[in-house]
Amino acid sequence: MEKNFIMLIGGLLSLSAAFECKAQNINAIRKEIEKDNALYFDLFKKRSIKIVELYTDDGNLLPPNASVVRGKQALIKDFTDTYASNQVSGVKFFTQNVYGKESNYIIEEGSWQVFGTTGNVIDSGKYIKL
């Protein structure tokens, strides 16, 4: 019973967030997110440390099976190490949902893949970007 109640509340909260977004210009926001994601992919492919500029000063990266990468200096080190490893050739995000309240917050929910040097998927998972 308690589990069903929690799931119901979670569903109602999701529905409420989705309603807020529909009242705003969520399609334009989604296009901006896709544009930023395309820039991210391009910078990663070029092995550019400028990728860190896409993160906020207090941004975090939550790699699987590893410690949280907190802040720009840690992000610079993480990307530098990743590029130097020569084991990863690219990343891809698949946006599945965008919701929130435009004037206060936007949440992007999706999945990601990391590609090896031969183009094979070497890792995958899901993400939330605020």
N, C-alpha and C positions, 0 to 999 in steps of 0.2 A: 504494500500500500504506500509506504513512505517513498519507495523508489519511483512509483508511478506519479506521485505528487511532484517530486523533484523534476521528473521528465516533463510534466505538464507545465510547471513554472518555467523551465528552460525553453520549452516550445513557445510559450506566450511571450517571453522576453525576446526571442528571435523574431517572432511575428511583429512585435512592437517596433523593433529596430528596422525591420524591412519596411514597415509602413512609413516611418520617418523618412527613409531614403527615397521612397517613391514620391513623396511630397516635394522633394528637391530634385535638382538636376543631376541625378546619379549617373546618367549616361555620359555626361561631360566629364565627371570625376573619374569614371572608369577609363575613359580615353586617356586622361592625363596619367593615370596609373600605368596603363599599357605603354604609354610613351616613355615613362621613367623606367619601366622594366626593360624595354628595348635598349635604352641607353646603358642600363646595368649589364645586359648580355654583351653588348658591344665592348664596353670597357673591360669586362672580364676576359673576353676573347683576345683583346689587345694586351692583356696583362697589365693594365694601367692602374696605378695606385690611386688615380683620381676617382675610382669607384667609391672610395671612402667619403668623398664629398656628398654622396647621395644619402648618407646617414646623418642623423642629427648628432649634436655634440654628445648627447647622453645615449646614443643608439647602442643597441646590443645585438649580437649575433648569437644564436643558440644552436651551435653545431651538434649533430647527434653524437652521443657517447663521448662528449667532451665538455669541458668547463665553458661557462658563458664568456663570450668575448665582449668586454665592456669598454665603451668609449673609443674615441678616434685613434688614440695611440695604440691600443690593443688591436683595433681593426687593421691599422696599417701593418702591424707585425703579422697578423693572421693572413692577410692577403699576400704580403711579401713571401711568407713561408709557403703558402699554397702555390703561388706562381713558381717559386724556386724548385718545388718538388717535381715539376714536370710530369705529374700524374693526372692532372685535371685539365681538360681542354675547354670546358664551358659549363654553363648552368642555364637552366630554363625554369621559369615560373609559369604556372597555369592558374590564372585567376578564376576562381569558381564563384565567389560571391563578394560583393561590395555593399556595405551597409553602414549606417551611422546617422549622425546628424551633422550636416555640412558645416554649420557654423561652429560646432564644438569638436567633433571627431569623425573620422572615417576609418573603417576597418576593412582591410582586404584579407580575404581568406582563400587559400588555394593549396596547390601541391607544387613540389619542386623536383627537379632531377639534376644530377651532376654527371657530366660525361667525361670518360677517360680519353686518352690520346687517340684511340682508334674510333672514337665516336660512340662507344658502347656506354650504356647507363651503368655507373658504378655505385650510385647511391640515390635514394629518393625518399621523400617524406612529405609532410604537410607543414603549412606555416600560417601565421597570422601576422599581418603588419598593421600597426596603428599609426 
